[in-house]
Amino acid sequence: MFLDHISQSPIPFDASCAAEALDRLNPPANARDLVAGTAGCSPFLMAAMTREAEWLSGIWTQRAEDSFDRILQDLDAVAGDPKQALRQAKRRVAVLVALAELGGVWPVLTATAHLTRFADAALSKSLAHALARYGKGLPGPWAGLVAIAMGKMGAGELNYSSDIDLVLLFDEQQHDPDAYGEVRAKLLKAARLAMSLMSDITSDGYVFRTDLRLRPDPGSTPIVMSMEAAERYYEAMGRTWERAAWIKARAAAGDIAAGERFLERLTPFVWRRHLDYAVVQDAHDMRLRIRDHKKLAGPWDVPGHHVKLGQGGIREIEFFTQTHQIISGGRDPSLRHKCTLIGLDRLVDAGWVKPGDRDVLAREYVYLRSVEHRLQMVQDAQTHHIPSDAAGLQRLANFMGQGDVDAFVNDLRDRMRAVEAITDPRFKPREADVPTAEIAGADDITERWETYPALRSGRARGIFARLRPSILNALSRATRPEEALAAFDAFLRGLPAGVQILSLFDANPSLVDLTADICAIAPDLAVYLSKNAAVFDAVIAGDFISPLPDRYEAPDLDGLDFEMALARVRAWHREAHFRIGVHLLRRLATPQEAGAAYARLAEATLDACWRVSEAEAARRYGRVPGMQLAVLGMGSLGAGRLTARSDLDLVVLHDGAPMDALSDGRRALAPSQWAAKATQVLITALTAPMGDGRLYEVDMRLRPSGKQGPVATSLDAFRSYQATEAWVWEHMALTRARALTGDAETMALAEEARCAILARGRYDRSEVLTELAGMRQRLRDAGRRGHGLAVKSGPGRMQDIELAAQAHALIARADARDVRAQLGVAGWLTAEERACLSDAYDLLARAQQVLRLLSDGDPPGELGTGAEAFLSTSLEQDSADAVAAAMDVAAEQAAVVIDGALARGIGQG
């Protein structure tokens, strides 16, 4: 019962009014203090309780929730014109909500939720009555008309005397285009009547003041718009404040399903794919405009302060939450919540807001909403100003249950100062640093910066003016600042636009330092970043500097078409790939760890692309009953070690379909034809240069018969070819093959076939070694000599050692894949020879990881001072020259070992 849950009461401000209320209403003993305090602080509630005295006498022995539900049921049952019934229901809701909140039966946010529920019901009743009168001949009960609740109503957080912000839309697809004129005329009449039912002031009062100005371009558009027109507006002209407004939007009354479909279509406008830090400046500017308009700028104190819009007020907490949501909600759908406090919790979970800040903001938000309600309960007025006079302050303090007005004012001041201390720094632009160092030749470079596309707007130039000293300071700390500055110049020149990325830098100074490091060490990567600046979003995600994952999980692609799925995979891959590079650059990962991570990322990417490619092939060509496919990784991918610039060596196998089977698509395809089509779709998925770039280059030349063979081979043909036709080098390549994606059973059969072929040993030692010697000689004849920082080609370098290791494993009939494992088995090479080759390969492979991050040349072109320092540090040498010398020594030793082992092995054969 209501009586059983009363836990607090306001202190009466007007004792005579309190006494009169007790005399007139004669509440139960347990409710006397609550009624007296309420009536003694609020003339409005005194009058409302008196007018509803009979109804009020019945609520004390019922649950507050049941009393509320009964109000809604009675309203729903009203036939005919609901104008009077709506106002009576509102009056009863006002009394019930006030008593439940003031008595501690409902927390303040439960009270706001009930006010919102009533607003939904009243709006639905008004629209239904209006459409019954003016919507004759229109389809369905709602004719596609929906009221989208915005702001606090959309979030379920209406305050006690709130306006309701609405956008009225209709689904034009439910109507004959030829009848649009008539439809719009009828819906406009219905909308005007519905709003009149809600907001007209009569002797019974009003229901809610309605505000329709949040619709697109309200000065020149009708109060009811088609959804298609609204979408066009937001796509072409929507502004940041409108994006923020639509965060809380909710289909509240009318054709709810149509409204929800519209909100789903509006998602790309509200939630951008990238981290949208430009919104911070927009939010700050909006705050200042509001304060200037309301004359709230400057020093403040509690008396006369605006509890909603003033410094440290309710809107500050809401702006803080919404701004963070807009910044990162495009990347993280979990942040897209209408409720302020739930939004704050989600931001804490995602690492965007500190738990301590959330605790302060959440606590004070609840308290300030209580203050707001008490202010409005006094006269049912839409006010947020704290009284300036002593009597008004005393009344509010009493209404809050605090008789000491000075203590109340001091406490409120402390609370709002605490909010201001958290929210204000988040919006204010950062102070510009003071330059601390000169860079030789900087003036010649920096004077042309304002001619670059990234700085063509005044806003971008303003942000950059604040950033410029920080950027120059960071670049000046490089080993060769002039080289770093030149690389940054290339980065800035390549940016197609500046506001978004510069806002990101402004809000996250650590990105300036990272960019300076990249410019100093890896200028090629800086140029890449200028064309792919969205990867910076990943840097400020909470797990960017955490250890690289043991397994990569591609994003959810369900429900996306082929092109959208590929775009999502590319965006995900780009960030993950960049993260590995930064871990290597910052020495958070060793070269070996980076190589394994690049391979794991490629495997996950290949698996994702295969899944969407197989589905796309089925959409285009149907399916072949029983057909299954598997994709093998060859070369370095099969061995599980890639670099920043690796391509993918692939072989596709198919199995399970009878030879005479045909696909069920528009054109019947044989199994081999279908498999070839599916493989071509996969190649496109991996290599197509879309807006988000390509993923990998793909090499299919290691398939049976090479370029002359089909791009997809049946498993039976694969077995047969390897058993009877494959050359020695093809068996050597097979030692590194690994099934990576596709049908699990077909993958297992492929691995079983690989192991059986290698165990059978078609070629003897002499044949294998003779072919190895011939391959090495052909590489020499082609000029593959190698020296210095050349890691791959040349005697004793990576390719030479890989071929020797493959030959060794083939002779040993071992199924090991990577070089270290292949050199770990006994056989043709002695233990000492294998140890020498393994050590040399380890040095060269580590150097390759670092050098491929810096350059795609082998040997690389001229490295800058920063790149040379990074290389030498990564390989634990004194200089880049020392690294080159160590590589030469290791390669020479490895070449001598392989030459000697071949001479011995062929002679023995």
Order of alpha helices (4+ residues) and beta strands (2+ residues): alpha-alpha-alpha-alpha-alpha-alpha-alpha-beta-alpha-beta-alpha-beta-beta-alpha-alpha-beta-alpha-alpha-alpha-alpha-alpha-alpha-alpha-alpha-alpha-alpha-alpha-alpha-alpha-alpha-alpha-alpha-alpha-beta-alpha-beta-alpha-beta-beta-alpha-alpha-beta-alpha-alpha-alpha-alpha-alpha-alpha-alpha
